Amino acid sequence: RPSKLGHGRLASSSAAAGRLEPLPAGSLDALCQDAKCRMTTSGAYLWSLNVSDNPFYMRLNHVTKTNGLCNGFFWGCLILHSEDLVLCFGDGHEDVERTVRHFHKDQAVLRYRFLCAKTRCKTNAGGLQASMPGEERRLEEQRSAEQLVNEFPHLLKLVPDSTLGLKFRCGARAMLNSHGVLTLGQLKDLTARNRLHLLQGAVWGAVAEDCPIDTIPRIDDELGDQPKSTLMIGGIVERCFQQKLLLRGFERQGKKGAGELLAATWSQLAEKICDEELQIVWLPAAACEALGIVAQQDFAVELQLLLGGGPQPSAPLGTGPQPSAPLRGGLQLPAPLRNGPQPSAPLRGGLQLPAPLRNGPQPSAP
């Protein structure tokens, strides 16, 4: 009921700093017009006010596009008539679901951090309080939270003791970058010391909007119908050679193209790491020792679920798994790999394996 919803803003004057003041008469129309303009230029299709009316959790004249709750008490959107924005998980967390569906699709939602509404969540009469008393609402919110985290693990995680029962993540790319363990400087160090072969068996990850290697076509079959902007993909550094390396994608059930090999040059890998489009998220013990860093004992379970796999515990350190699947172009890499003639047929994307291949095991002729 808008008549009982008071709107305020963070005071801008130094004398009233840290306090709220009511919006001037007629401000709501100006706010809606501003939101429409910002959505048009930013690519966002959903906007809202700040969740909290506590000045400590507000920012003066700040509008953010990051992943975060667009609270259900006051919001607006541009209508897309898109089926993937239809709410599916009931009323328990309808505002959370609306937020993540828009962020998943657009990679942005607008939140006016200096504007808020004076309301009393879960205590005002009417609404969900009337249709879902106490325990019933709690169970509905719990069910909705679990379903949302299951569909959007890159945007949400369960936090049972919190107010919402879940927490918003910073997004797929930021999450991936936070788990990166190989810097560009460390990659250059391994190159200078001729130790690149120690990266065999490492785990890589990328956001699907960024094709891991520029010269290789996008893996559209693997992405299926899911939006490319947020799906995370990953795999193992399977082979390291003098000029190039082979990356194998994790096997993902129901995904076409999963488990295939991709070829890249070391300069391409360095460029992707520099541009934060691909990250090495786990290193074998031998590589950690060579870089003088602490060996990784564990691999984040949540990241493993998002990428579709993790380190191969049965593989010897620094060697990676032994493949038997054919490469594009008809080449076979038999297991175990031994010294032998070098293949000259092009890999996927037209890349050639140079000869001689000095670092790492040598593939035999088909």
Secondary structure as a PSIPRED ss2 file (coil, helix, strand):
# PSIPRED VFORMAT (PSIPRED V4.0)

   1 R C   1.000  0.000  0.000
   2 P H   0.000  1.000  0.000
   3 S H   0.000  1.000  0.000
   4 K H   0.000  1.000  0.000
   5 L C   1.000  0.000  0.000
   6 G E   0.000  0.000  1.000
   7 H E   0.000  0.000  1.000
   8 G E   0.000  0.000  1.000
   9 R E   0.000  0.000  1.000
  10 L E   0.000  0.000  1.000
  11 A C   1.000  0.000  0.000
  12 S C   1.000  0.000  0.000
  13 S C   1.000  0.000  0.000
  14 S H   0.000  1.000  0.000
  15 A H   0.000  1.000  0.000
  16 A H   0.000  1.000  0.000
  17 A C   1.000  0.000  0.000
  18 G C   1.000  0.000  0.000
  19 R C   1.000  0.000  0.000
  20 L E   0.000  0.000  1.000
  21 E E   0.000  0.000  1.000
  22 P E   0.000  0.000  1.000
  23 L C   1.000  0.000  0.000
  24 P C   1.000  0.000  0.000
  25 A C   1.000  0.000  0.000
  26 G C   1.000  0.000  0.000
  27 S H   0.000  1.000  0.000
  28 L H   0.000  1.000  0.000
  29 D H   0.000  1.000  0.000
  30 A H   0.000  1.000  0.000
  31 L H   0.000  1.000  0.000
  32 C H   0.000  1.000  0.000
  33 Q H   0.000  1.000  0.000
  34 D H   0.000  1.000  0.000
  35 A H   0.000  1.000  0.000
  36 K H   0.000  1.000  0.000
  37 C H   0.000  1.000  0.000
  38 R H   0.000  1.000  0.000
  39 M H   0.000  1.000  0.000
  40 T H   0.000  1.000  0.000
  41 T H   0.000  1.000  0.000
  42 S H   0.000  1.000  0.000
  43 G C   1.000  0.000  0.000
  44 A C   1.000  0.000  0.000
  45 Y C   1.000  0.000  0.000
  46 L E   0.000  0.000  1.000
  47 W E   0.000  0.000  1.000
  48 S E   0.000  0.000  1.000
  49 L E   0.000  0.000  1.000
  50 N C   1.000  0.000  0.000
  51 V C   1.000  0.000  0.000
  52 S C   1.000  0.000  0.000
  53 D C   1.000  0.000  0.000
  54 N C   1.000  0.000  0.000
  55 P H   0.000  1.000  0.000
  56 F H   0.000  1.000  0.000
  57 Y H   0.000  1.000  0.000
  58 M C   1.000  0.000  0.000
  59 R C   1.000  0.000  0.000
  60 L C   1.000  0.000  0.000
  61 N C   1.000  0.000  0.000
  62 H C   1.000  0.000  0.000
  63 V E   0.000  0.000  1.000
  64 T E   0.000  0.000  1.000
  65 K C   1.000  0.000  0.000
  66 T C   1.000  0.000  0.000
  67 N C   1.000  0.000  0.000
  68 G C   1.000  0.000  0.000
  69 L C   1.000  0.000  0.000
  70 C C   1.000  0.000  0.000
  71 N C   1.000  0.000  0.000
  72 G C   1.000  0.000  0.000
  73 F C   1.000  0.000  0.000
  74 F C   1.000  0.000  0.000
  75 W E   0.000  0.000  1.000
  76 G E   0.000  0.000  1.000
  77 C E   0.000  0.000  1.000
  78 L C   1.000  0.000  0.000
  79 I C   1.000  0.000  0.000
  80 L C   1.000  0.000  0.000
  81 H C   1.000  0.000  0.000
  82 S C   1.000  0.000  0.000
  83 E H   0.000  1.000  0.000
  84 D H   0.000  1.000  0.000
  85 L H   0.000  1.000  0.000
  86 V C   1.000  0.000  0.000
  87 L C   1.000  0.000  0.000
  88 C C   1.000  0.000  0.000
  89 F C   1.000  0.000  0.000
  90 G C   1.000  0.000  0.000
  91 D C   1.000  0.000  0.000
  92 G C   1.000  0.000  0.000
  93 H C   1.000  0.000  0.000
  94 E H   0.000  1.000  0.000
  95 D H   0.000  1.000  0.000
  96 V H   0.000  1.000  0.000
  97 E H   0.000  1.000  0.000
  98 R H   0.000  1.000  0.000
  99 T H   0.000  1.000  0.000
 100 V H   0.000  1.000  0.000
 101 R H   0.000  1.000  0.000
 102 H H   0.000  1.000  0.000
 103 F H   0.000  1.000  0.000
 104 H H   0.000  1.000  0.000
 105 K H   0.000  1.000  0.000
 106 D H   0.000  1.000  0.000
 107 Q C   1.000  0.000  0.000
 108 A C   1.000  0.000  0.000
 109 V C   1.000  0.000  0.000
 110 L E   0.000  0.000  1.000
 111 R E   0.000  0.000  1.000
 112 Y E   0.000  0.000  1.000
 113 R C   1.000  0.000  0.000
 114 F C   1.000  0.000  0.000
 115 L E   0.000  0.000  1.000
 116 C E   0.000  0.000  1.000
 117 A E   0.000  0.000  1.000
 118 K E   0.000  0.000  1.000
 119 T C   1.000  0.000  0.000
 120 R C   1.000  0.000  0.000
 121 C C   1.000  0.000  0.000
 122 K C   1.000  0.000  0.000
 123 T C   1.000  0.000  0.000
 124 N C   1.000  0.000  0.000
 125 A C   1.000  0.000  0.000
 126 G C   1.000  0.000  0.000
 127 G C   1.000  0.000  0.000
 128 L H   0.000  1.000  0.000
 129 Q H   0.000  1.000  0.000
 130 A H   0.000  1.000  0.000
 131 S H   0.000  1.000  0.000
 132 M C   1.000  0.000  0.000
 133 P C   1.000  0.000  0.000
 134 G H   0.000  1.000  0.000
 135 E H   0.000  1.000  0.000
 136 E H   0.000  1.000  0.000
 137 R H   0.000  1.000  0.000
 138 R H   0.000  1.000  0.000
 139 L H   0.000  1.000  0.000
 140 E H   0.000  1.000  0.000
 141 E H   0.000  1.000  0.000
 142 Q H   0.000  1.000  0.000
 143 R H   0.000  1.000  0.000
 144 S H   0.000  1.000  0.000
 145 A H   0.000  1.000  0.000
 146 E H   0.000  1.000  0.000
 147 Q H   0.000  1.000  0.000
 148 L H   0.000  1.000  0.000
 149 V H   0.000  1.000  0.000
 150 N H   0.000  1.000  0.000
 151 E H   0.000  1.000  0.000
 152 F C   1.000  0.000  0.000
 153 P C   1.000  0.000  0.000
 154 H C   1.000  0.000  0.000
 155 L C   1.000  0.000  0.000
 156 L E   0.000  0.000  1.000
 157 K E   0.000  0.000  1.000
 158 L E   0.000  0.000  1.000
 159 V C   1.000  0.000  0.000
 160 P C   1.000  0.000  0.000
 161 D C   1.000  0.000  0.000
 162 S C   1.000  0.000  0.000
 163 T C   1.000  0.000  0.000
 164 L C   1.000  0.000  0.000
 165 G C   1.000  0.000  0.000
 166 L E   0.000  0.000  1.000
 167 K E   0.000  0.000  1.000
 168 F E   0.000  0.000  1.000
 169 R C   1.000  0.000  0.000
 170 C C   1.000  0.000  0.000
 171 G C   1.000  0.000  0.000
 172 A H   0.000  1.000  0.000
 173 R H   0.000  1.000  0.000
 174 A H   0.000  1.000  0.000
 175 M H   0.000  1.000  0.000
 176 L H   0.000  1.000  0.000
 177 N H   0.000  1.000  0.000
 178 S H   0.000  1.000  0.000
 179 H C   1.000  0.000  0.000
 180 G C   1.000  0.000  0.000
 181 V C   1.000  0.000  0.000
 182 L C   1.000  0.000  0.000
 183 T C   1.000  0.000  0.000
 184 L H   0.000  1.000  0.000
 185 G H   0.000  1.000  0.000
 186 Q H   0.000  1.000  0.000
 187 L H   0.000  1.000  0.000
 188 K H   0.000  1.000  0.000
 189 D H   0.000  1.000  0.000
 190 L H   0.000  1.000  0.000
 191 T H   0.000  1.000  0.000
 192 A H   0.000  1.000  0.000
 193 R C   1.000  0.000  0.000
 194 N C   1.000  0.000  0.000
 195 R C   1.000  0.000  0.000
 196 L H   0.000  1.000  0.000
 197 H H   0.000  1.000  0.000
 198 L H   0.000  1.000  0.000
 199 L H   0.000  1.000  0.000
 200 Q C   1.000  0.000  0.000
 201 G C   1.000  0.000  0.000
 202 A C   1.000  0.000  0.000
 203 V E   0.000  0.000  1.000
 204 W E   0.000  0.000  1.000
 205 G E   0.000  0.000  1.000
 206 A E   0.000  0.000  1.000
 207 V E   0.000  0.000  1.000
 208 A C   1.000  0.000  0.000
 209 E C   1.000  0.000  0.000
 210 D C   1.000  0.000  0.000
 211 C C   1.000  0.000  0.000
 212 P C   1.000  0.000  0.000
 213 I C   1.000  0.000  0.000
 214 D C   1.000  0.000  0.000
 215 T C   1.000  0.000  0.000
 216 I C   1.000  0.000  0.000
 217 P C   1.000  0.000  0.000
 218 R C   1.000  0.000  0.000
 219 I C   1.000  0.000  0.000
 220 D H   0.000  1.000  0.000
 221 D H   0.000  1.000  0.000
 222 E H   0.000  1.000  0.000
 223 L H   0.000  1.000  0.000
 224 G C   1.000  0.000  0.000
 225 D C   1.000  0.000  0.000
 226 Q C   1.000  0.000  0.000
 227 P C   1.000  0.000  0.000
 228 K C   1.000  0.000  0.000
 229 S C   1.000  0.000  0.000
 230 T C   1.000  0.000  0.000
 231 L C   1.000  0.000  0.000
 232 M E   0.000  0.000  1.000
 233 I E   0.000  0.000  1.000
 234 G E   0.000  0.000  1.000
 235 G E   0.000  0.000  1.000
 236 I E   0.000  0.000  1.000
 237 V E   0.000  0.000  1.000
 238 E E   0.000  0.000  1.000
 239 R E   0.000  0.000  1.000
 240 C E   0.000  0.000  1.000
 241 F C   1.000  0.000  0.000
 242 Q C   1.000  0.000  0.000
 243 Q C   1.000  0.000  0.000
 244 K E   0.000  0.000  1.000
 245 L E   0.000  0.000  1.000
 246 L E   0.000  0.000  1.000
 247 L E   0.000  0.000  1.000
 248 R E   0.000  0.000  1.000
 249 G E   0.000  0.000  1.000
 250 F C   1.000  0.000  0.000
 251 E C   1.000  0.000  0.000
 252 R C   1.000  0.000  0.000
 253 Q C   1.000  0.000  0.000
 254 G C   1.000  0.000  0.000
 255 K C   1.000  0.000  0.000
 256 K C   1.000  0.000  0.000
 257 G C   1.000  0.000  0.000
 258 A C   1.000  0.000  0.000
 259 G C   1.000  0.000  0.000
 260 E C   1.000  0.000  0.000
 261 L E   0.000  0.000  1.000
 262 L E   0.000  0.000  1.000
 263 A E   0.000  0.000  1.000
 264 A E   0.000  0.000  1.000
 265 T E   0.000  0.000  1.000
 266 W H   0.000  1.000  0.000
 267 S H   0.000  1.000  0.000
 268 Q H   0.000  1.000  0.000
 269 L H   0.000  1.000  0.000
 270 A H   0.000  1.000  0.000
 271 E H   0.000  1.000  0.000
 272 K H   0.000  1.000  0.000
 273 I H   0.000  1.000  0.000
 274 C H   0.000  1.000  0.000
 275 D C   1.000  0.000  0.000
 276 E C   1.000  0.000  0.000
 277 E C   1.000  0.000  0.000
 278 L E   0.000  0.000  1.000
 279 Q E   0.000  0.000  1.000
 280 I E   0.000  0.000  1.000
 281 V E   0.000  0.000  1.000
 282 W E   0.000  0.000  1.000
 283 L C   1.000  0.000  0.000
 284 P C   1.000  0.000  0.000
 285 A H   0.000  1.000  0.000
 286 A H   0.000  1.000  0.000
 287 A H   0.000  1.000  0.000
 288 C H   0.000  1.000  0.000
 289 E H   0.000  1.000  0.000
 290 A H   0.000  1.000  0.000
 291 L H   0.000  1.000  0.000
 292 G C   1.000  0.000  0.000
 293 I C   1.000  0.000  0.000
 294 V C   1.000  0.000  0.000
 295 A C   1.000  0.000  0.000
 296 Q C   1.000  0.000  0.000
 297 Q C   1.000  0.000  0.000
 298 D C   1.000  0.000  0.000
 299 F C   1.000  0.000  0.000
 300 A C   1.000  0.000  0.000
 301 V H   0.000  1.000  0.000
 302 E H   0.000  1.000  0.000
 303 L H   0.000  1.000  0.000
 304 Q H   0.000  1.000  0.000
 305 L H   0.000  1.000  0.000
 306 L H   0.000  1.000  0.000
 307 L H   0.000  1.000  0.000
 308 G C   1.000  0.000  0.000
 309 G C   1.000  0.000  0.000
 310 G C   1.000  0.000  0.000
 311 P C   1.000  0.000  0.000
 312 Q C   1.000  0.000  0.000
 313 P C   1.000  0.000  0.000
 314 S C   1.000  0.000  0.000
 315 A C   1.000  0.000  0.000
 316 P C   1.000  0.000  0.000
 317 L C   1.000  0.000  0.000
 318 G C   1.000  0.000  0.000
 319 T C   1.000  0.000  0.000
 320 G C   1.000  0.000  0.000
 321 P C   1.000  0.000  0.000
 322 Q C   1.000  0.000  0.000
 323 P C   1.000  0.000  0.000
 324 S C   1.000  0.000  0.000
 325 A C   1.000  0.000  0.000
 326 P E   0.000  0.000  1.000
 327 L C   1.000  0.000  0.000
 328 R C   1.000  0.000  0.000
 329 G C   1.000  0.000  0.000
 330 G C   1.000  0.000  0.000
 331 L C   1.000  0.000  0.000
 332 Q E   0.000  0.000  1.000
 333 L C   1.000  0.000  0.000
 334 P C   1.000  0.000  0.000
 335 A C   1.000  0.000  0.000
 336 P C   1.000  0.000  0.000
 337 L C   1.000  0.000  0.000
 338 R C   1.000  0.000  0.000
 339 N C   1.000  0.000  0.000
 340 G C   1.000  0.000  0.000
 341 P C   1.000  0.000  0.000
 342 Q C   1.000  0.000  0.000
 343 P C   1.000  0.000  0.000
 344 S C   1.000  0.000  0.000
 345 A C   1.000  0.000  0.000
 346 P C   1.000  0.000  0.000
 347 L C   1.000  0.000  0.000
 348 R C   1.000  0.000  0.000
 349 G C   1.000  0.000  0.000
 350 G C   1.000  0.000  0.000
 351 L C   1.000  0.000  0.000
 352 Q C   1.000  0.000  0.000
 353 L C   1.000  0.000  0.000
 354 P C   1.000  0.000  0.000
 355 A C   1.000  0.000  0.000
 356 P C   1.000  0.000  0.000
 357 L C   1.000  0.000  0.000
 358 R C   1.000  0.000  0.000
 359 N C   1.000  0.000  0.000
 360 G C   1.000  0.000  0.000
 361 P C   1.000  0.000  0.000
 362 Q C   1.000  0.000  0.000
 363 P C   1.000  0.000  0.000
 364 S C   1.000  0.000  0.000
 365 A C   1.000  0.000  0.000
 366 P C   1.000  0.000  0.000
